[in-house]
């Protein structure tokens, strides 16, 4: 049905994810605030290209304006990704699996690159309370649902902490760049491995 909000939501998210620059922008804005000027430098794209795709994402409600700042006679706009556009959010999980797979692959490559950069910089374990967990498990259908709910609660909690931090940080204060990763996926297990568990 054309008026169905779920169908409209899917179409908007499909459009948002239909261009690699928009996917890169959404990844770059996960849990942080940045301007098109900053993103154009990070992504090695022209400001015009980044601004165009940022406007598309804004119109699709995938990013939201957080603040503005006067800069050399213009106004610099600072955006963050809206929760519904986060890679893995249930809204975008309704997109076709073929599209999701490509976006998931790129998101995981970016996540891996962030891990590698932190290792190379010697900072991945620089804090005593750094959290790195990898927990394989065997669960039933109910367990799968319960894990998904726990991770969704954690995601909402992390978003609340990030929002409160943005309120406390001054414009000239960089803050602590943090990468969080929440994942629960069906593991590829050989038949022999399944029988041993």
C-alpha atoms as a printed R data frame, in Angstrom:
    type eleno elety resid chain resno      x       y      z
1   ATOM     1    CA   UNK     A     1  0.000   0.000  0.000
2   ATOM     2    CA   UNK     A     2  1.514   3.327 -1.083
3   ATOM     3    CA   UNK     A     3  0.466   5.131  2.101
4   ATOM     4    CA   UNK     A     4  1.920   2.510  4.416
5   ATOM     5    CA   UNK     A     5  4.550   4.286  6.621
6   ATOM     6    CA   UNK     A     6  6.658   1.098  6.798
7   ATOM     7    CA   UNK     A     7  6.924   0.981  2.992
8   ATOM     8    CA   UNK     A     8  7.813   4.706  2.871
9   ATOM     9    CA   UNK     A     9 10.446   4.161  5.544
10  ATOM    10    CA   UNK     A    10 12.004   1.347  3.543
11  ATOM    11    CA   UNK     A    11 12.079   3.455  0.386
12  ATOM    12    CA   UNK     A    12 13.703   6.374  2.207
13  ATOM    13    CA   UNK     A    13 16.364   4.143  3.720
14  ATOM    14    CA   UNK     A    14 16.979   2.415  0.398
15  ATOM    15    CA   UNK     A    15 17.500   5.821 -1.188
16  ATOM    16    CA   UNK     A    16 19.810   6.880  1.644
17  ATOM    17    CA   UNK     A    17 21.938   3.753  1.219
18  ATOM    18    CA   UNK     A    18 21.889   3.823 -2.586
19  ATOM    19    CA   UNK     A    19 25.080   5.860 -2.931
20  ATOM    20    CA   UNK     A    20 28.457   4.978 -1.363
21  ATOM    21    CA   UNK     A    21 29.161   8.579 -0.314
22  ATOM    22    CA   UNK     A    22 25.928   8.603  1.706
23  ATOM    23    CA   UNK     A    23 26.888   5.310  3.374
24  ATOM    24    CA   UNK     A    24 30.331   6.757  4.207
25  ATOM    25    CA   UNK     A    25 28.741   9.903  5.648
26  ATOM    26    CA   UNK     A    26 26.382   7.861  7.820
27  ATOM    27    CA   UNK     A    27 29.265   5.713  9.049
28  ATOM    28    CA   UNK     A    28 31.329   8.826  9.812
29  ATOM    29    CA   UNK     A    29 28.444  10.379 11.791
30  ATOM    30    CA   UNK     A    30 27.663   7.330 13.924
31  ATOM    31    CA   UNK     A    31 27.949   8.597 17.501
32  ATOM    32    CA   UNK     A    32 29.557  11.913 16.624
33  ATOM    33    CA   UNK     A    33 28.870  15.376 15.255
34  ATOM    34    CA   UNK     A    34 30.653  16.808 12.208
35  ATOM    35    CA   UNK     A    35 30.197  19.424  9.520
36  ATOM    36    CA   UNK     A    36 30.278  18.815  5.758
37  ATOM    37    CA   UNK     A    37 33.604  20.705  5.708
38  ATOM    38    CA   UNK     A    38 35.135  18.234  8.189
39  ATOM    39    CA   UNK     A    39 33.641  15.242  6.387
40  ATOM    40    CA   UNK     A    40 34.869  16.391  2.980
41  ATOM    41    CA   UNK     A    41 38.438  16.356  4.335
42  ATOM    42    CA   UNK     A    42 38.007  12.954  6.005
43  ATOM    43    CA   UNK     A    43 36.391  11.346  2.973
44  ATOM    44    CA   UNK     A    44 38.673  13.074  0.437
45  ATOM    45    CA   UNK     A    45 35.601  14.295 -1.456
46  ATOM    46    CA   UNK     A    46 34.777  17.813 -2.580
47  ATOM    47    CA   UNK     A    47 32.693  19.952 -0.255
48  ATOM    48    CA   UNK     A    48 30.037  20.237 -2.977
49  ATOM    49    CA   UNK     A    49 29.654  16.443 -3.240
50  ATOM    50    CA   UNK     A    50 29.505  15.965  0.532
51  ATOM    51    CA   UNK     A    51 27.049  18.866  0.961
52  ATOM    52    CA   UNK     A    52 24.784  17.454 -1.764
53  ATOM    53    CA   UNK     A    53 24.667  14.005 -0.153
54  ATOM    54    CA   UNK     A    54 24.270  15.525  3.319
55  ATOM    55    CA   UNK     A    55 21.214  17.430  2.055
56  ATOM    56    CA   UNK     A    56 19.745  14.190  0.666
57  ATOM    57    CA   UNK     A    57 20.330  12.455  4.015
58  ATOM    58    CA   UNK     A    58 18.799  15.411  5.883
59  ATOM    59    CA   UNK     A    59 15.710  15.346  3.653
60  ATOM    60    CA   UNK     A    60 15.366  11.594  4.314
61  ATOM    61    CA   UNK     A    61 15.651  12.175  8.112
62  ATOM    62    CA   UNK     A    62 18.828  10.089  8.280
63  ATOM    63    CA   UNK     A    63 20.875  12.949  9.737
64  ATOM    64    CA   UNK     A    64 19.828  15.786 11.978
65  ATOM    65    CA   UNK     A    65 21.217  19.261 12.510
66  ATOM    66    CA   UNK     A    66 22.803  19.557 15.960
67  ATOM    67    CA   UNK     A    67 24.175  23.092 15.895
68  ATOM    68    CA   UNK     A    68 25.454  25.887 13.691
69  ATOM    69    CA   UNK     A    69 28.493  28.130 14.005
70  ATOM    70    CA   UNK     A    70 29.355  31.379 12.207
71  ATOM    71    CA   UNK     A    71 32.520  30.936 10.166
72  ATOM    72    CA   UNK     A    72 34.099  33.531  7.872
73  ATOM    73    CA   UNK     A    73 30.848  35.156  6.848
74  ATOM    74    CA   UNK     A    74 28.907  31.894  6.458
75  ATOM    75    CA   UNK     A    75 27.173  29.476  8.772
76  ATOM    76    CA   UNK     A    76 28.780  26.062  9.324
77  ATOM    77    CA   UNK     A    77 26.242  23.301  9.991
78  ATOM    78    CA   UNK     A    78 27.019  20.322 12.243
79  ATOM    79    CA   UNK     A    79 25.092  17.059 11.891
80  ATOM    80    CA   UNK     A    80 24.825  13.677 13.523
81  ATOM    81    CA   UNK     A    81 23.270  10.459 12.238
82  ATOM    82    CA   UNK     A    82 19.734   9.812 13.416
83  ATOM    83    CA   UNK     A    83 19.337   6.503 15.275
84  ATOM    84    CA   UNK     A    84 17.126   5.005 12.533
85  ATOM    85    CA   UNK     A    85 20.013   5.234 10.069
86  ATOM    86    CA   UNK     A    86 22.516   3.368 12.230
87  ATOM    87    CA   UNK     A    87 23.883   0.292 10.514
88  ATOM    88    CA   UNK     A    88 21.878  -2.528 12.062
89  ATOM    89    CA   UNK     A    89 18.901  -0.450 13.214
90  ATOM    90    CA   UNK     A    90 15.704  -2.435 12.779
91  ATOM    91    CA   UNK     A    91 14.303   0.152 10.368
92  ATOM    92    CA   UNK     A    92 16.990  -0.469  7.791
93  ATOM    93    CA   UNK     A    93 17.023  -4.228  8.489
94  ATOM    94    CA   UNK     A    94 13.771  -4.340  6.473
95  ATOM    95    CA   UNK     A    95 15.712  -3.429  3.334
96  ATOM    96    CA   UNK     A    96 16.347  -6.278  0.861
97  ATOM    97    CA   UNK     A    97 19.092  -8.697  2.008
98  ATOM    98    CA   UNK     A    98 21.164  -7.996 -1.122
99  ATOM    99    CA   UNK     A    99 21.411  -4.297 -0.194
100 ATOM   100    CA   UNK     A   100 21.953  -5.004  3.502
101 ATOM   101    CA   UNK     A   101 24.838  -7.358  2.740
102 ATOM   102    CA   UNK     A   102 26.740  -4.714  0.801
103 ATOM   103    CA   UNK     A   103 26.212  -2.063  3.485
104 ATOM   104    CA   UNK     A   104 27.086  -4.510  6.273
105 ATOM   105    CA   UNK     A   105 30.277  -5.536  4.475
106 ATOM   106    CA   UNK     A   106 31.361  -1.895  4.083
107 ATOM   107    CA   UNK     A   107 30.444  -1.074  7.699
108 ATOM   108    CA   UNK     A   108 32.493  -4.006  8.984
109 ATOM   109    CA   UNK     A   109 35.445  -3.015  6.791
110 ATOM   110    CA   UNK     A   110 35.258   0.477  8.319
111 ATOM   111    CA   UNK     A   111 34.984  -0.991 11.830
112 ATOM   112    CA   UNK     A   112 38.001  -3.221 11.161
113 ATOM   113    CA   UNK     A   113 39.935  -0.218  9.855
114 ATOM   114    CA   UNK     A   114 39.153   1.713 13.042
115 ATOM   115    CA   UNK     A   115 40.402  -1.220 15.139
116 ATOM   116    CA   UNK     A   116 43.584  -1.460 13.038
117 ATOM   117    CA   UNK     A   117 44.180   2.308 13.307
118 ATOM   118    CA   UNK     A   118 43.827   2.172 17.114
119 ATOM   119    CA   UNK     A   119 46.259  -0.769 17.255
120 ATOM   120    CA   UNK     A   120 48.733   0.999 14.942
121 ATOM   121    CA   UNK     A   121 48.492   4.184 17.042
122 ATOM   122    CA   UNK     A   122 49.129   2.138 20.206
123 ATOM   123    CA   UNK     A   123 45.949   3.397 21.886
124 ATOM   124    CA   UNK     A   124 43.559   0.450 21.724
125 ATOM   125    CA   UNK     A   125 44.467  -0.525 25.309
126 ATOM   126    CA   UNK     A   126 45.517   2.933 26.521
127 ATOM   127    CA   UNK     A   127 42.688   3.116 29.067
128 ATOM   128    CA   UNK     A   128 42.368   0.721 31.993
129 ATOM   129    CA   UNK     A   129 38.622   0.409 31.362
130 ATOM   130    CA   UNK     A   130 38.820  -0.372 27.623
131 ATOM   131    CA   UNK     A   131 36.198  -3.019 26.846
132 ATOM   132    CA   UNK     A   132 36.921  -5.760 24.336
133 ATOM   133    CA   UNK     A   133 34.643  -8.805 24.470
134 ATOM   134    CA   UNK     A   134 34.093 -11.664 22.053
135 ATOM   135    CA   UNK     A   135 31.528 -14.183 23.304
136 ATOM   136    CA   UNK     A   136 30.494 -17.112 21.114
137 ATOM   137    CA   UNK     A   137 27.445 -18.961 22.448
138 ATOM   138    CA   UNK     A   138 24.824 -21.510 21.458
139 ATOM   139    CA   UNK     A   139 21.240 -20.313 22.045
140 ATOM   140    CA   UNK     A   140 17.704 -21.284 21.126
141 ATOM   141    CA   UNK     A   141 15.196 -19.009 19.372
142 ATOM   142    CA   UNK     A   142 14.168 -17.336 22.620
143 ATOM   143    CA   UNK     A   143 17.819 -16.788 23.547
144 ATOM   144    CA   UNK     A   144 18.448 -15.157 20.154
145 ATOM   145    CA   UNK     A   145 15.559 -12.725 20.780
146 ATOM   146    CA   UNK     A   146 16.747 -11.959 24.307
147 ATOM   147    CA   UNK     A   147 20.291 -11.199 23.105
148 ATOM   148    CA   UNK     A   148 18.898  -8.867 20.409
149 ATOM   149    CA   UNK     A   149 16.871  -7.031 23.088
150 ATOM   150    CA   UNK     A   150 19.919  -6.687 25.393
151 ATOM   151    CA   UNK     A   151 22.010  -5.241 22.564
152 ATOM   152    CA   UNK     A   152 19.227  -2.838 21.570
153 ATOM   153    CA   UNK     A   153 18.993  -1.594 25.177
154 ATOM   154    CA   UNK     A   154 22.770  -1.136 25.238
155 ATOM   155    CA   UNK     A   155 22.618   0.784 21.936
156 ATOM   156    CA   UNK     A   156 19.974   3.145 23.344
157 ATOM   157    CA   UNK     A   157 22.070   3.621 26.485
158 ATOM   158    CA   UNK     A   158 25.180   4.445 24.439
159 ATOM   159    CA   UNK     A   159 23.212   6.957 22.371
160 ATOM   160    CA   UNK     A   160 21.941   8.618 25.564
161 ATOM   161    CA   UNK     A   161 25.486   8.864 26.945
162 ATOM   162    CA   UNK     A   162 26.759  10.341 23.650
163 ATOM   163    CA   UNK     A   163 23.925  12.900 23.600
164 ATOM   164    CA   UNK     A   164 24.597  13.936 27.206
165 ATOM   165    CA   UNK     A   165 28.319  14.209 26.440
166 ATOM   166    CA   UNK     A   166 27.616  16.459 23.449
167 ATOM   167    CA   UNK     A   167 25.641  18.755 25.766
168 ATOM   168    CA   UNK     A   168 28.525  18.903 28.272
169 ATOM   169    CA   UNK     A   169 31.321  19.390 25.728
170 ATOM   170    CA   UNK     A   170 32.157  22.931 24.716
171 ATOM   171    CA   UNK     A   171 32.438  23.817 21.018
172 ATOM   172    CA   UNK     A   172 36.229  23.941 21.235
173 ATOM   173    CA   UNK     A   173 36.496  20.682 23.201
174 ATOM   174    CA   UNK     A   174 37.160  17.588 21.088
175 ATOM   175    CA   UNK     A   175 36.095  14.964 23.610
176 ATOM   176    CA   UNK     A   176 37.193  11.322 23.572
177 ATOM   177    CA   UNK     A   177 36.623   9.572 20.234
178 ATOM   178    CA   UNK     A   178 35.060   6.207 21.075
179 ATOM   179    CA   UNK     A   179 34.140   3.333 18.786
180 ATOM   180    CA   UNK     A   180 31.547   0.919 20.126
181 ATOM   181    CA   UNK     A   181 30.525  -2.238 18.372
182 ATOM   182    CA   UNK     A   182 27.489  -4.329 19.196
183 ATOM   183    CA   UNK     A   183 27.009  -7.454 17.154
184 ATOM   184    CA   UNK     A   184 24.990 -10.619 17.317
185 ATOM   185    CA   UNK     A   185 24.967 -12.712 14.171
186 ATOM   186    CA   UNK     A   186 24.544 -16.342 13.302
187 ATOM   187    CA   UNK     A   187 28.027 -17.809 13.112
188 ATOM   188    CA   UNK     A   188 29.151 -20.078 10.301
189 ATOM   189    CA   UNK     A   189 29.723 -23.356 12.113
190 ATOM   190    CA   UNK     A   190 30.722 -26.609 10.443
191 ATOM   191    CA   UNK     A   191 28.369 -29.574 10.937
192 ATOM   192    CA   UNK     A   192 31.058 -31.403 12.928
193 ATOM   193    CA   UNK     A   193 31.416 -28.395 15.254
194 ATOM   194    CA   UNK     A   194 27.640 -28.336 15.904
195 ATOM   195    CA   UNK     A   195 27.577 -31.970 16.961
196 ATOM   196    CA   UNK     A   196 30.395 -31.366 19.446
197 ATOM   197    CA   UNK     A   197 28.459 -28.669 21.360
